[in-house]
Amino acid sequence: MGILDKKVVLITGTGGGLGRVAAQTFAREGAKVVGCDIKVDANNETVELVRRAGGEMTGIAPIDLTDPEQARTMVEDAVAAYGGLDVIYNNAAIQYFGPMPDFSIDDWRATIAGELDIPFFVSKFAWPHLVRRGGGVIINVASAAGMIAHEAPLMVGHVAAKAGVIAMTRQLALEGARHGIRAVAISPGPFLTPAADRDLGDNQAARDAITRKTLLKRFGQPAELVELAAFIASDRASYITGANYLVDGGETAW
Ligand SMILES: NC(=O)c1ccc[n+]([C@@H]2O[C@H](COP(=O)([O-])OP(=O)(O)OC[C@H]3O[C@@H](n4cnc5c(N)ncnc54)[C@H](O)[C@@H]3O)[C@@H](O)[C@H]2O)c1
């Protein structure tokens, strides 16, 4: 018995670092997982990993969730896969970094689209299905960057978009309560995904700059975030809504 037995969970961005581990963890806890991504090979790999471990997962890719029409179709396909949806895990995002005032208008718009449009579109199209089911849970992956300013790297678009995700989550919780929908944000500090690990290589100075503000002086490992997400998605968290949980190694504590 897992804490998510019989739940149907839609996870966006399951080709990526945190989304892949979310799919594996939610499936291990008994959920039927629908996972989507713009990247086909990476998403297929996640489906394969989940199934090989005995879990249940359906993949939908490629899908560009910044396009509302594609987001709508993806949600309908996800509903069709297992006959409904109980949990929406808004994890997919793309963001760009750069200093003021050089951060370009294009990068600003792409960051707002990649971080704020995506969870809004998916939540909007999934909402009637959750209502029809008598309720459900929306978990939005925000960021510690939505709470405090950051200097490595400089990230005006990212902080604005993720603060928007936290604010949107509160509003979804307010509007969802009467339908039995809980909405919760989780805000990671710096997490080491395989892609980030590859990009940083042996550049210890860059690694230290990113983790400097954490009290634990290290990156988080994906499981340290998604174990909390699995709990929030479960019925054990039935009194939790409208909250934002920081999982940041103490980055925002000082
Ligand atoms: N890794 C960190 O340190 C960290 C810190 C704070 C917040 N976060 C948040 O956690 C979430 C996951 O991050 P990650 O580190 O695993 O990143 P990632 O880049 O490894 O994964 C994101 C996934 O989303 C997919 N995606 C991007 N744009 C898409 C689109 N338009 N349509 C469909 N899929 C799309 C990507 O292909 C990728 O597989 C993001 O919301 C990110 O902002 C991560």
The ligand as an SDF file (V2000), in Angstrom:
LIG
                    3D

 44 48  0  0  0  0  0  0  0  0999 V2000
   16.7180   22.5760   -9.8570 N   0  0  0  0  0  0  0  0  0  0  0  0
   16.6330   23.6210   -9.0390 C   0  0  0  0  0  0  0  0  0  0  0  0
   17.5920   24.0010   -8.3620 O   0  0  0  0  0  0  0  0  0  0  0  0
   15.3370   24.3680   -8.8730 C   0  0  0  0  0  0  0  0  0  0  0  0
   15.2580   25.3760   -7.9290 C   0  0  0  0  0  0  0  0  0  0  0  0
   14.0710   26.0740   -7.7680 C   0  0  0  0  0  0  0  0  0  0  0  0
   12.9810   25.7300   -8.5430 C   0  0  0  0  0  0  0  0  0  0  0  0
   13.0780   24.7400   -9.4590 N   0  0  0  0  0  0  0  0  0  0  0  0
   11.8870   24.4190  -10.2520 C   0  0  0  0  0  0  0  0  0  0  0  0
   11.6830   23.0270  -10.2840 O   0  0  0  0  0  0  0  0  0  0  0  0
   11.0350   22.6530  -11.5150 C   0  0  0  0  0  0  0  0  0  0  0  0
   11.8230   21.5680  -12.2070 C   0  0  0  0  0  0  0  0  0  0  0  0
   13.1350   22.0180  -12.4140 O   0  0  0  0  0  0  0  0  0  0  0  0
   14.3510   21.0930  -12.8940 P   0  0  0  0  0  0  0  0  0  0  0  0
   15.5570   21.5880  -12.2070 O   0  0  0  0  0  0  0  0  0  0  0  0
   13.9860   19.6580  -12.8120 O   0  0  0  0  0  0  0  0  0  0  0  0
   14.4590   21.5790  -14.4130 O   0  0  0  0  0  0  0  0  0  0  0  0
   14.5990   20.7630  -15.7690 P   0  0  0  0  0  0  0  0  0  0  0  0
   14.9370   21.7520  -16.8030 O   0  0  0  0  0  0  0  0  0  0  0  0
   15.5400   19.5940  -15.5490 O   0  0  0  0  0  0  0  0  0  0  0  0
   13.1390   20.1890  -15.9800 O   0  0  0  0  0  0  0  0  0  0  0  0
   12.0870   20.9460  -16.4960 C   0  0  0  0  0  0  0  0  0  0  0  0
   11.3960   20.1000  -17.5360 C   0  0  0  0  0  0  0  0  0  0  0  0
   10.3240   20.8790  -18.0760 O   0  0  0  0  0  0  0  0  0  0  0  0
   10.3180   20.6840  -19.4790 C   0  0  0  0  0  0  0  0  0  0  0  0
    9.7570   21.8350  -20.1640 N   0  0  0  0  0  0  0  0  0  0  0  0
   10.3020   23.0760  -20.2790 C   0  0  0  0  0  0  0  0  0  0  0  0
    9.5440   23.8650  -21.0340 N   0  0  0  0  0  0  0  0  0  0  0  0
    8.4800   23.1030  -21.4220 C   0  0  0  0  0  0  0  0  0  0  0  0
    7.3590   23.3680  -22.2320 C   0  0  0  0  0  0  0  0  0  0  0  0
    7.1750   24.5670  -22.8340 N   0  0  0  0  0  0  0  0  0  0  0  0
    6.4640   22.3800  -22.4240 N   0  0  0  0  0  0  0  0  0  0  0  0
    6.6450   21.1660  -21.8540 C   0  0  0  0  0  0  0  0  0  0  0  0
    7.7010   20.8500  -21.0770 N   0  0  0  0  0  0  0  0  0  0  0  0
    8.6110   21.8160  -20.8780 C   0  0  0  0  0  0  0  0  0  0  0  0
   11.7820   20.5420  -19.8560 C   0  0  0  0  0  0  0  0  0  0  0  0
   11.9420   19.9010  -21.1120 O   0  0  0  0  0  0  0  0  0  0  0  0
   12.3210   19.7300  -18.6960 C   0  0  0  0  0  0  0  0  0  0  0  0
   12.2930   18.3440  -18.9550 O   0  0  0  0  0  0  0  0  0  0  0  0
   10.9260   23.9660  -12.3070 C   0  0  0  0  0  0  0  0  0  0  0  0
    9.6530   24.5300  -12.0820 O   0  0  0  0  0  0  0  0  0  0  0  0
   12.0080   24.8160  -11.7000 C   0  0  0  0  0  0  0  0  0  0  0  0
   11.7880   26.2030  -11.8800 O   0  0  0  0  0  0  0  0  0  0  0  0
   14.2310   24.0580   -9.6540 C   0  0  0  0  0  0  0  0  0  0  0  0
  1  2  1  0
  2  3  2  0
  2  4  1  0
  4  5  1  0
  4 44  2  0
  5  6  2  0
  6  7  1  0
  7  8  2  0
  8  9  1  0
  8 44  1  0
  9 10  1  0
  9 42  1  0
 10 11  1  0
 11 12  1  0
 11 40  1  0
 12 13  1  0
 13 14  1  0
 14 15  2  0
 14 16  1  0
 14 17  1  0
 17 18  1  0
 18 19  2  0
 18 20  1  0
 18 21  1  0
 21 22  1  0
 22 23  1  0
 23 24  1  0
 23 38  1  0
 24 25  1  0
 25 26  1  0
 25 36  1  0
 26 27  1  0
 26 35  1  0
 27 28  2  0
 28 29  1  0
 29 30  1  0
 29 35  2  0
 30 31  1  0
 30 32  2  0
 32 33  1  0
 33 34  2  0
 34 35  1  0
 36 37  1  0
 36 38  1  0
 38 39  1  0
 40 41  1  0
 40 42  1  0
 42 43  1  0
M  CHG  2   8   1  16  -1
M  END
$$$$
